[in-house]
Amino acid sequence: MTASITRRPRPLRSRLAAAGAITAVGALLLTGCGDQTAGAEDSGEKKETAAPLAGKLPKKYQDSGVVKVGSDIAYPPVEFKDKDGRTVGLDVDLAAALGEQLGVELKFENGTFDTLLGGLRSKRYDIAMSAMTDTKARQEGLDSETGKKVGQGVDFVDYFTAGVSVYTNKGKDQGIKTWQDLCGKKIVVQRGTVSHDLAKAESKKCEKGEIKMETFDNDQQAQTRLRSGGADAGSSDFPVAAYAVKTSGGGNHFELVGEQVEAAPYGIAISKSNPELRDAIKAALDAIIENGEYQKIVEKWGVEDGAVTEAVVNGGK
């Protein structure tokens, strides 16, 4: 991590009624032929309308009707459980729109964030979609801190842009405006995220005491720790931090401090051994950007500032 729309099928083509005097036999023949032709055409049109890009998917997904999505479903508003236990959020709505283009269900499966790429490599998931920042390190399978090879890299289809933000308990910003203001202080972050990487990198620059870090499996656990007074600040992607500030305690728990930094793309991660699936996802994303569904979804979740205008493969630096 860095930073349902109701569908309406197009109406069937109307058929022209037969006009003028016509014999009973001729009328029956005309009606029969007309219905057969229109039925075949309408059937084809409905299929194309329902899933115009289904043919781009590898056959195994066309046959199963499912693409398994690995995701850390505890990162509102990107993906999270609502009060009724349903999986909702920006990624979930975007995935549904992609699935509509491809004629499959993008089925979310929950996992901790730092295990998602491993699950992709082991084929537990077909894709990972979890506010994951597209970085060169992830593309090449490198440890972000040491630069050493730690696994097979992945391809990304970039679908959103977000920066990293810092937040504190409300009314207790302690003068924190930049990451260097965190030197000598304690920050809570989700393990394996860009916030975690950034905290480690900024800590090395400190001259008045390193940044102490406490890491958690998910961002909500980090927020709970901060709220209890166990840290000075928290950090997460801007959409997530802004959502927490707006909603936690009715807006009374947290406040954003300073400006967001490290703006970078979120990407849908796909195994490099599966380029057909990558290209199908890219085509579907371009399609929903073009038809306006993408814009409706980002506006629904109040994150239109991070919208992209086209799908890009491996655009992260």
MOBELLIN-V252522 format. One record per helix or strand of 3 or more residues. SS is the DSSP state (a for helix, b for strand). FROM is the first residue (numbers start at 1). LEN is the number of residues. If there is no record, write none. Layout:
SS;FROM;LEN  SS;FROM;LEN
This chain:
a;24;27  a;54;3  a;59;6  b;66;6  b;79;3  a;90;13  b;105;6  a;113;9  a;136;5  b;154;16  a;179;4  b;186;5  a;194;10  b;212;5  a;219;9  b;233;5  a;238;14  b;254;18  a;275;17  a;293;8  a;304;3
